[in-house]
Amino acid sequence: MCGIIGIVGNSSVQERLIDSLKRLEYRGYDSAGVAGMVDGKLQRRRAKGKIRALEDVLADAPLNATVGIGHTRWATHGAPSEANAHPHKSGRVSLVHNGIIENFAELKRELEAQGRVFESQTDTEVIAQLLDSELDKGLEPLAALKATLDRLTGAYALAVLIEGEDELVMGARRGSPLVVGYGEGEMFIGSDALAVGPFTNKIAYLEEGDYVAIDHATARIFDETGKAVERKTQVVSASAALVEKGNYRHFMEKEIHDQPEGCQRTIAAYVDALSDTTTIPGDIDFTKLDRIQIVACGTAYIAGLLGKYMIEQLAGLPVDVEIASEFRYRNPAISAQSLAIAISQSGETADTLAALRHCKAAGMKSAALVNAVQSTIAREADVVWPIHCGPEIGVASTKAFTAQVSLLTTLAVAAARARGRIDAAEENRLVRVLLEAPRLMAESINLEEAVRNIALEVSKARDVLYLGRGPMYPLALEGALKLKEISYIHAEGYAAGELKHGPIALVDEATPIVILAPFDSYFEKSASNMSEVMARGGQVIFITDPDGARHAPAGAKVVVTAPKCDPLIAPLVMSAPIQLLAYYVAVQKGADVDQPRNLAKSVTVE
């Protein structure tokens, strides 16, 4: 979640770039930089550390430009340093980037074979080098940008300067947000409305796959096919910019769409993308643990269940997951050789805090998996693992859930490697799979229209069943919880193997049955459950992947086909359809999506 700003201005942009970057500090960063066109030439100023360090650099060497870009970097590829700080430069190109380029190593080898020399460890420099090579072929800037984007696999938001193009900034987005700001004889691009808020309140939100060229007068926007398009402009007040909904009706909808960027940031914080290894901070020796005890409430509890599946399967380390409100009252048998992990978005959940304190009193090492690093749970735990997903406003958790699952999955890989359950090559493979998650999550969110069509029928139901096997069972629980929370329809999640042990009695023509079944080792059994349901008149909504769709029994009312992915990240990729289903059912019923009745964002009392 790096910060991006680009300005085509009528006066010096140095101070405005810095002002914007300061507004983006909430996203977190470890270096900062700016670049601009000075007398037709590109100039850069970069510094490791806080923006104050960049200001010191600019005090000694001002950037006297009226067109420029700026960036606050959260390190993914390469340690924090001036060399790895953005903007990156290659030939005629200077650019800034938010995201992860999955195929950067392949592209880098190709470019090095052409004689190109790299100055940094980042994936971002690959984009600059590739774009410069396309310009060298004689392509115009926009054509060169399109050719470059067509080669990239991953998630990105970009702002680009081209030497010799004194009144042009280009941008692009896929999986990371980017907005266009319209001024008086000036134009802007930025990570969000807050970035451009000091300069204009008239903005347009780019859509997935869009790219743009701004000059003094206008913005030329193109979709991923290269077709010129228009995007709706709107007015956003400066006071609302930090927590604005953008093009979305509700914060929950926005936060569902924020998930690729949020998970990108979570994963990047706990892996080294250059070496494809995990980097879990804190003095935790997984080889000396006899067990992990996870305590949490609500959606965080369900994230913990998914963590249990991953950690036990990969690392062979027993994991207990308990609802925090029950844990300490049943006088649990716990061991000082176990690790207690408290999961809480706010870090203030009263029951989870009490359970954490109970574990610490028993001599257990403790870790906090939180979004708020200054929270009580974070302060009292021995180790803090932030999920880094950014502010979550909607009461029903979405992006915090997938960020929690992302971190727990990374933790499972790290524990497996530490305990010798996987070798270095397998760790490398699994890290590369994790880095694919943001892109595939963005593709899954693109199922929105298909899910919206289902919601009309589901909104008429009194009861809904969710079924899943393996990691899809906790996801079924989460789907049911989301539907209950915001639409007030009774819903239950079950392990699909339990169907014949009671829940099948609920199946009739009026009860939608949501079955989560990617084409994995559980698929054959899940397909059998689907047939059992349909034989009794059940209306099946089958959420699967392309292979699952090909092998599914005939007769499902609706088949939703999510992107194919490795089983490691299937819970992340399959989360968006169940979140979107709950959201659109609630909208159809006219419910208060962001503030459902009787619920609070942070439960700070028992």
NUKE-412150 format. One line per 2 residues: number of its first residue (from 0); their letters; for each residue x, y, z of C-alpha. Coordinates in steps of 0.05 Angstrom, whole numbers, plus 5000, padded with zeros to 4 digits. Example, Ala and Ser with C-alpha at 12.3 -4.5 7.8 and 13.67 -1.06 7.14 Angstrom:
0	AS	5246,4910,5156  5273,4979,5143
END
This chain:
0	MC	5000,5000,5000  5052,5050,4978
2	GI	5031,5122,4966  5031,5152,4896
4	IG	5022,5223,4871  5032,5254,4801
6	IV	5022,5327,4782  5020,5364,4716
8	GN	5022,5435,4745  5027,5508,4728
10	SS	5078,5523,4782  5132,5486,4822
12	VQ	5107,5418,4845  5160,5403,4898
14	ER	5121,5428,4958  5056,5398,4933
16	LI	5088,5330,4922  5114,5331,4993
18	DS	5047,5354,5021  5013,5296,4986
20	LK	5063,5245,5009  5054,5268,5081
22	RL	4979,5256,5073  4995,5185,5050
24	EY	5039,5169,5110  4982,5130,5142
26	RG	4995,5076,5090  5063,5062,5122
28	YD	5130,5069,5087  5205,5061,5095
30	SA	5232,5108,5041  5207,5165,4998
32	GV	5224,5200,4933  5203,5249,4879
34	AG	5221,5260,4806  5206,5316,4757
36	MV	5220,5346,4690  5272,5401,4695
38	DG	5291,5435,4629  5268,5374,4591
40	KL	5309,5326,4633  5288,5277,4688
42	QR	5314,5291,4757  5304,5249,4820
44	RR	5310,5259,4895  5305,5199,4941
46	AK	5318,5182,5014  5313,5123,5061
48	GK	5270,5134,5123  5217,5186,5136
50	IR	5195,5243,5091  5237,5290,5135
52	AL	5299,5257,5105  5273,5271,5035
54	ED	5259,5343,5054  5332,5350,5076
56	VL	5354,5324,5008  5309,5374,4973
58	AD	5335,5431,5016  5404,5418,4988
60	AP	5381,5403,4917  5312,5431,4902
62	LN	5269,5399,4847  5250,5459,4804
64	AT	5197,5423,4763  5125,5437,4745
66	VG	5111,5365,4726  5129,5310,4776
68	IG	5114,5245,4812  5124,5224,4884
70	HT	5123,5160,4924  5126,5130,4994
72	RW	5153,5059,4991  5134,4998,5032
74	AT	5191,4949,5018  5172,4885,4981
76	HG	5231,4868,4935  5296,4892,4966
78	AP	5312,4923,5033  5296,4996,5049
80	SE	5351,5037,5018  5361,5097,4973
82	AN	5378,5051,4915  5313,5013,4923
84	AH	5271,5076,4936  5224,5101,4882
86	PH	5222,5134,4832  5262,5085,4790
88	KS	5295,5108,4726  5316,5074,4662
90	GR	5336,5115,4601  5279,5162,4585
92	VS	5233,5132,4638  5221,5148,4711
94	LV	5164,5116,4749  5134,5098,4816
96	HN	5096,5034,4831  5050,5004,4883
98	GI	5042,4929,4878  5079,4864,4864
100	IE	5102,4842,4795  5100,4766,4798
102	NF	5140,4754,4734  5194,4806,4748
104	AE	5250,4754,4752  5233,4726,4683
106	LK	5229,4796,4653  5293,4817,4687
108	RE	5331,4758,4657  5304,4776,4588
110	LE	5324,4849,4595  5393,4832,4622
112	AQ	5404,4787,4562  5391,4849,4519
114	GR	5448,4884,4556  5407,4924,4605
116	VF	5440,4937,4673  5398,4941,4736
118	ES	5413,4987,4794  5365,4961,4847
120	QT	5336,4897,4876  5264,4917,4863
122	DT	5212,4889,4817  5193,4961,4799
124	EV	5257,4974,4761  5237,4919,4713
126	IA	5176,4960,4692  5219,5021,4679
128	QL	5270,4981,4639  5216,4946,4599
130	LD	5179,5011,4583  5245,5043,4562
132	SE	5259,4985,4516  5190,4993,4484
134	LD	5205,5067,4472  5271,5047,4440
136	KG	5231,5008,4389  5200,5074,4366
138	LE	5133,5068,4401  5097,5130,4426
140	PL	5092,5136,4502  5020,5110,4508
142	AA	5033,5053,4460  5097,5036,4497
144	LK	5059,5036,4563  5005,4990,4536
146	AT	5058,4942,4508  5091,4942,4576
148	LD	5027,4930,4615  5011,4871,4570
150	RL	5076,4837,4594  5064,4846,4668
152	TG	5034,4793,4714  5014,4817,4782
154	AY	4982,4877,4817  5003,4949,4805
156	AL	4987,5022,4806  5036,5065,4766
158	AV	5054,5138,4754  5103,5150,4697
160	LI	5146,5207,4669  5178,5204,4600
162	EG	5238,5248,4586  5222,5296,4529
164	ED	5147,5295,4545  5147,5357,4588
166	EL	5071,5361,4600  5054,5288,4609
168	VM	5044,5240,4667  5018,5170,4652
170	GA	4985,5122,4701  4956,5052,4704
172	RR	4922,5006,4753  4909,4932,4764
174	GS	4894,4906,4833  4915,4972,4866
176	PL	4874,5036,4865  4889,5100,4827
178	VV	4848,5164,4820  4851,5222,4772
180	GY	4842,5293,4799  4817,5350,4755
182	GE	4843,5420,4770  4843,5488,4736
184	GE	4894,5481,4681  4927,5426,4723
186	MF	4916,5351,4730  4934,5300,4782
188	IG	4937,5224,4795  4942,5192,4863
190	SD	4933,5130,4905  4867,5156,4932
192	AL	4826,5219,4942  4869,5239,5001
194	AV	4930,5243,4956  4899,5296,4910
196	GP	4854,5326,4963  4896,5389,4975
198	FT	4893,5408,4901  4823,5389,4877
200	NK	4759,5358,4900  4738,5334,4831
202	IA	4762,5264,4818  4750,5201,4777
204	YL	4766,5131,4799  4801,5088,4748
206	EE	4773,5018,4739  4810,4953,4738
208	GD	4858,4950,4678  4852,5024,4661
210	YV	4911,5067,4640  4912,5142,4633
212	AI	4952,5201,4605  4943,5269,4638
214	DH	4967,5337,4615  4948,5409,4634
216	AT	4879,5404,4603  4851,5334,4608
218	AR	4857,5261,4623  4855,5210,4567
220	IF	4832,5144,4598  4835,5075,4564
222	DE	4810,5008,4587  4852,4945,4587
224	TG	4836,4932,4513  4863,5001,4494
226	KA	4794,5030,4480  4784,5103,4500
228	VE	4733,5108,4556  4704,5159,4604
230	RK	4700,5149,4679  4650,5186,4721
232	TQ	4676,5247,4759  4652,5265,4828
234	VV	4664,5315,4883  4698,5290,4947
236	SA	4705,5336,5006  4774,5341,5038
238	SA	4747,5322,5106  4718,5257,5079
240	AL	4779,5238,5037  4813,5194,5089
242	VE	4753,5148,5095  4717,5162,5030
244	KG	4677,5108,4994  4698,5128,4924
246	NY	4652,5099,4871  4623,5050,4921
248	RH	4556,5054,4956  4582,5028,5021
250	FM	4648,5020,5058  4638,4945,5058
252	EK	4636,4944,4982  4698,4987,4979
254	EI	4735,4944,5029  4719,4881,4990
256	HD	4752,4915,4930  4810,4937,4975
258	QP	4830,4865,4990  4881,4852,4935
260	EG	4921,4913,4957  4912,4897,5031
262	CQ	4935,4825,5024  4992,4847,4979
264	RT	5017,4890,5036  5006,4836,5088
266	IA	5044,4784,5049  5100,4832,5030
268	AY	5112,4846,5103  5127,4773,5118
270	VD	5163,4747,5057  5227,4765,5021
272	AL	5204,4767,4948  5276,4767,4923
274	SD	5296,4702,4956  5225,4673,4959
276	TT	5231,4660,5034  5188,4677,5094
278	TI	5211,4729,5144  5169,4724,5208
280	PG	5194,4774,5261  5197,4757,5335
282	DI	5235,4707,5376  5191,4647,5362
284	DF	5225,4579,5355  5174,4535,5321
286	TK	5216,4473,5334  5207,4480,5409
288	LD	5132,4490,5410  5087,4432,5429
290	RI	5023,4468,5406  4994,4534,5383
292	QI	4933,4562,5419  4893,4612,5378
294	VA	4841,4654,5414  4793,4701,5377
296	CG	4721,4721,5366  4674,4725,5306
298	TA	4707,4729,5238  4777,4729,5271
300	YI	4759,4662,5301  4742,4635,5232
302	AG	4809,4662,5205  4841,4623,5262
304	LL	4806,4559,5239  4836,4569,5170
306	GK	4904,4580,5203  4895,4513,5239
308	YM	4884,4477,5173  4946,4508,5142
310	IE	4993,4503,5201  4976,4431,5218
312	QL	4978,4408,5146  5044,4442,5128
314	AG	5082,4445,5194  5053,4384,5231
316	LP	5045,4429,5292  4980,4418,5332
318	VD	4935,4480,5334  4875,4492,5379
320	VE	4827,4548,5361  4779,4572,5414
322	IA	4726,4625,5418  4758,4673,5467
324	SE	4694,4685,5506  4692,4611,5525
326	FR	4766,4596,5531  4784,4622,5600
328	YR	4718,4603,5633  4725,4528,5620
330	NP	4792,4524,5657  4830,4499,5596
332	AI	4891,4453,5600  4948,4494,5572
334	SA	5023,4486,5569  5079,4536,5578
336	QS	5112,4504,5517  5054,4528,5473
338	LA	5047,4594,5435  4984,4635,5446
340	IA	4962,4676,5386  4908,4728,5398
342	IS	4873,4751,5334  4835,4817,5334
344	QS	4827,4870,5281  4820,4926,5332
346	GE	4867,4896,5384  4816,4916,5436
348	TA	4767,4857,5436  4752,4847,5509
350	DT	4743,4771,5509  4806,4761,5467
352	LA	4846,4806,5512  4822,4768,5573
354	AL	4841,4702,5540  4910,4729,5522
356	RH	4922,4750,5594  4900,4681,5618
358	CK	4952,4648,5573  5007,4696,5594
360	AA	4991,4683,5667  5002,4609,5653
362	GM	5072,4624,5627  5057,4618,5553
364	KS	5094,4659,5500  5044,4704,5465
366	AA	5034,4737,5397  4983,4789,5374
368	LV	4956,4786,5304  4924,4855,5299
370	NA	4910,4913,5252  4920,4967,5306
372	VQ	4992,4963,5329  4982,5011,5387
374	ST	4924,4972,5415  4921,4939,5484
376	IA	4929,4868,5456  4989,4890,5416
378	RE	5021,4923,5476  5011,4864,5522
380	AD	5034,4808,5475  5106,4787,5471
382	VV	5107,4790,5395  5064,4834,5348
384	WP	5047,4812,5278  5009,4869,5245
386	IH	4963,4851,5187  4975,4919,5153
388	CG	4908,4921,5116  4893,4994,5130
390	PE	4830,5025,5161  4768,4980,5159
392	IG	4704,5020,5170  4649,4970,5155
394	VA	4627,4931,5216  4626,4865,5178
396	ST	4699,4848,5169  4724,4834,5099
398	KA	4794,4858,5084  4817,4847,5156
400	FT	4794,4774,5149  4833,4760,5086
402	AQ	4894,4797,5114  4891,4753,5176
404	VS	4886,4691,5133  4944,4716,5090
406	LL	4988,4724,5151  4969,4657,5182
408	TT	4983,4622,5115  5052,4655,5112
410	LA	5063,4634,5184  5046,4562,5166
412	VA	5099,4563,5111  5151,4592,5158
414	AA	5135,4541,5212  5138,4484,5162
416	RA	5207,4506,5139  5233,4516,5210
418	RG	5209,4447,5231  5239,4413,5170
420	RI	5172,4392,5141  5188,4426,5075
422	DA	5255,4440,5041  5281,4506,5014
424	AE	5254,4492,4944  5184,4480,4970
426	EN	5186,4542,5013  5207,4581,4950
428	RL	5148,4552,4912  5098,4567,4966
430	VR	5122,4639,4973  5114,4648,4898
432	VL	5043,4621,4905  5029,4671,4961
434	LE	5053,4727,4917  5001,4707,4865
436	AP	4944,4716,4914  4931,4792,4904
438	RL	4923,4784,4828  4878,4724,4834
440	MA	4836,4758,4888  4826,4816,4841
442	ES	4802,4768,4787  4755,4736,4837
444	IN	4725,4804,4855  4710,4812,4781
446	LE	4655,4759,4791  4614,4815,4822
448	EA	4561,4819,4768  4549,4744,4769
450	VR	4541,4745,4845  4495,4806,4842
452	NI	4448,4766,4797  4444,4710,4848
454	AL	4429,4757,4906  4358,4773,4882
456	EV	4336,4701,4893  4376,4691,4957
458	SK	4345,4754,4987  4277,4720,4986
460	AR	4301,4661,5029  4288,4651,5103
462	DV	4346,4603,5112  4411,4590,5074
464	LY	4460,4533,5083  4535,4538,5067
466	LG	4575,4474,5058  4649,4461,5049
468	RG	4703,4410,5062  4774,4420,5086
470	PM	4792,4495,5087  4726,4509,5052
472	YP	4689,4489,5116  4714,4550,5155
474	LA	4699,4592,5094  4628,4564,5095
476	LE	4623,4588,5167  4648,4656,5145
478	GA	4598,4660,5088  4541,4644,5135
480	LK	4565,4693,5187  4569,4749,5135
482	LK	4499,4736,5110  4471,4735,5181
484	EI	4508,4798,5201  4485,4845,5147
486	SY	4422,4816,5114  4390,4786,5177
488	IH	4375,4721,5140  4386,4658,5182
490	AE	4446,4621,5154  4488,4563,5177
492	GY	4555,4537,5155  4569,4462,5159
494	AA	4624,4414,5143  4595,4380,5080
496	GE	4609,4311,5109  4560,4328,5166
498	LK	4503,4337,5116  4473,4268,5128
500	HG	4480,4276,5204  4424,4327,5210
502	PI	4428,4388,5164  4399,4351,5104
504	AL	4332,4354,5140  4331,4429,5124
506	VD	4338,4419,5049  4278,4439,5007
508	EA	4261,4479,4946  4260,4545,4985
510	TP	4329,4538,5017  4389,4560,4976
512	IV	4450,4515,4988  4517,4548,4976
514	IL	4571,4496,4964  4644,4518,4964
516	AP	4685,4467,4925  4748,4483,4885
518	FD	4776,4425,4845  4820,4397,4901
520	SY	4828,4331,4938  4760,4341,4970
522	FE	4723,4355,4905  4695,4286,4891
524	KS	4663,4283,4960  4636,4354,4954
526	AS	4605,4337,4886  4571,4277,4918
528	NM	4542,4324,4971  4518,4369,4916
530	SE	4481,4311,4883  4449,4292,4950
532	VM	4423,4363,4958  4396,4368,4888
534	AR	4361,4300,4894  4320,4331,4950
536	GG	4301,4394,4911  4356,4438,4940
538	QV	4374,4500,4899  4450,4495,4894
540	IF	4496,4555,4885  4561,4521,4868
542	IT	4624,4564,4877  4684,4529,4846
544	DP	4741,4540,4796  4746,4524,4721
546	DG	4764,4450,4732  4709,4443,4784
548	AR	4659,4474,4737  4677,4423,4683
550	HA	4669,4364,4731  4609,4387,4771
552	PA	4545,4346,4769  4491,4376,4725
554	GA	4434,4412,4758  4463,4469,4799
556	KV	4419,4531,4798  4481,4574,4790
558	VV	4555,4559,4781  4603,4614,4801
560	TA	4672,4602,4772  4730,4633,4811
562	PK	4801,4634,4784  4842,4570,4786
564	CD	4894,4573,4841  4940,4532,4886
566	PL	4902,4502,4946  4947,4543,4992
568	IA	4912,4607,4972  4843,4580,4954
570	PL	4811,4608,5018  4835,4677,4998
572	VM	4812,4672,4926  4745,4642,4944
574	SA	4729,4695,4998  4705,4750,4951
576	PI	4644,4712,4922  4616,4697,4992
578	QL	4628,4768,5015  4597,4797,4953
580	LA	4537,4751,4959  4523,4774,5030
582	YY	4533,4847,5009  4485,4845,4950
584	VA	4433,4807,4989  4435,4860,5043
586	VQ	4431,4915,4991  4371,4880,4959
588	KG	4336,4878,5027  4351,4951,5041
590	AD	4393,4935,5103  4444,4982,5134
592	VD	4505,4947,5106  4560,4985,5142
594	QP	4525,4990,5209  4481,4928,5218
596	RN	4434,4929,5276  4458,4909,5345
598	LA	4531,4903,5323  4594,4944,5338
600	KS	4660,4946,5301  4700,4934,5364
602	VT	4671,4894,5422  4706,4923,5482
604	VE	4660,4894,5536  4647,4822,5556
END
